[in-house]
Structure formats: C-alpha cells, structure tokens
Amino acid sequence: MEEPTPIESSPGTPNPPEVQPSPPPPPPPPASKQAKVAAGALLALVLVVGLYYVNRFWIAPAVKAQSKSGTDHPLAPSFSLTDITGKPLALSDYHGKVVVLDFWATWCGPCQLEIPGFIDLQKRYAAQGFTMIGISMDDSAEPVVDYYKEKQMNYPVALGNDRLAELFGVNQGYPTTFVIGRDSRIYAKHVGAYDPAVFETEIKELLAANESGAPKDFQQAGQLFPDEKVELGNPATIDSEVPGIDLTKLTADQKDAYKKILSGKKCTCGCNRNLLECRRVDRTCGTSRKLAQDELDAMLKVKAPDATAK
C-alpha cells in the first residue's frame, strides 16, 4: 500500500490558511463615570461622619482651652459606696484632694481606651494630693473585678447605680468624667474618651490651688461641647416616692391621694402598667414622667384657689 505523498509548497503555490483560535470573550463594560462619582461621594460622606464620631466620642483631642465662670462650679454630690475590694468609698473622704471621677463600664470601648491613662495619672500625681475614682455602671461586680485585676488598676473602683448617675447628671453615655477640685467643686466635665493630656492639664492647675480656695480663672482643657455643661440632678425628684416628680409641695395626705390617682391611670408608653408602677420600674420613661407631672400640676392648680381664699 503506497503512503500518501506529502504536499509540499512551491514558490508559486500559496500555503493553506492556518486555523486561528477563537478570540477571548470581551470584558464586561466598565461602570459608568456617574456611578463611580456617586459611589465616591457616598464613601467620602461615610468617612467624614465616621471620623466626626470617632473624634467626638472616642478621642477628643486637646485642641483648645476654654474658661468657665465660678457659677459653673457646683459642689459635687456626696455619696458613700463600697468599692470592689470591700472597702468603704465616700467622696467626702477626699475633700482637700483633686479627684477625677470616671463613670465607665467594662463593655464600653471608649472607656477602656482611657483606663491606661488614668492608671498612669494615679501613679504620677497620687503623692501630690490627687486620686482617680472609678464608678462602674456594669450590672454586676464580677466583670468589674476581673477587669480591675487584668488591667492592674491602682485606684478605687466601685459599682454605681442609676441614682448616683442621675445625681451627677450623667445621661449622655459613657465615659462621662468629672474633674473635682480640692474644694469639692466640679471644675470640668468630659463626655467621651479624651487624651490623658487633657486631664493632666486640669489636674496640675487644680493641684496648684490651696485646699480651701478655688483656682483663679480655671481653664477647662480640650474641646468644650454643649453636653459637657455641668447640670446636676435634683435630689427632690431623684429620691421622690414617684421617681422624677418633685412632691415637696404636697402634704402627706396629698401625696397618698396623688399616688392613688397615678395607680388608677394607665401609662400610654406600651408597658401595660399604671403610671405609678411605670415611674418606679422605668425611671427613664418620658411618657409616664410627663403624664405624672401633668397630674401633679392639675392637683396643684386645684389647691391654689383654696389657699388664696383663706
């Protein structure tokens, strides 16, 4: 059987065409320019808002100092607690010292950022008449004790409560920190985590004052925000039989009658309780507080004509 003769190309004979591979599929069309611009603008907005809140509530830099008048330096509310080591902790025992009082919690990220700085300040200034005091707003002492040991905290820490927070006007979240002078007056309030340099500046200024006198022209360090104005709670409303309502204008009989009225009216906040129960169970409920205050105002208006008629 004869083998096929290979075909050879000659100068005058064109080569057979080669088979070309199929071209790759075209890439997907690029996103439109407008879509890219919109996405970039949205990302920029998110970054700006994020940086604002990080700066405001996590690290508020000491960029300027602002002075406050003497009327803005109220006496710090007194309190007596037991610290997490079992020792008594009374603010009055620290009269004559500069105190930084920190409301914090173990679950609070910004609070944790400040702790190392507070430990360092305690080490450096305790011998000069300064102390840190931590008021933990955790629900129980167990995580506080564990955190205290883990971080080797070197200053008194006690478990706080809603009443103490209300007395100090702490309602904007944690950390909220007060700087108290030797005269037991509050000279600065800081909401959010601050650079330790802010507290150090204020501590040094207050340490320079004598025990009985106020520092002249005290300067609060750091940025001063509206929610950092010192506004203490009113003990008459905080310790009231109807939390949040001042009953000092009522007689004992009128108080009983008032509480009976509240017990007979339902709160409209959705809690399915009467007004008195809601005030006692949820001190933060604005609905029951307003309704209870309205009932008190109505009772006082009825009482006023009788007083003028005598």
Secondary structure by P-SEA (a helix, b strand, c coil): ccccccccccccccccbbbbccccccccccccaaaaaaaaaaaaaaaaaaaaaaaacccccccbbbbbccccccccccccccccccbbbbccccccbbbbccccccccaaaaaaaaaaaaaaacccccbbbbbbbbccccaaaaaaaaaaacccbbbbbbcaaaaaaacccccccbbbbbcccccccccccccccaaaaaaaaaaaaacccccccccccccccccccccbbbbbcccccccccccccccccaaaaaaaaaaaaaccccccccccaaaaaaaccccaaaaaaaaaaaaaaaaaaaaaaaac
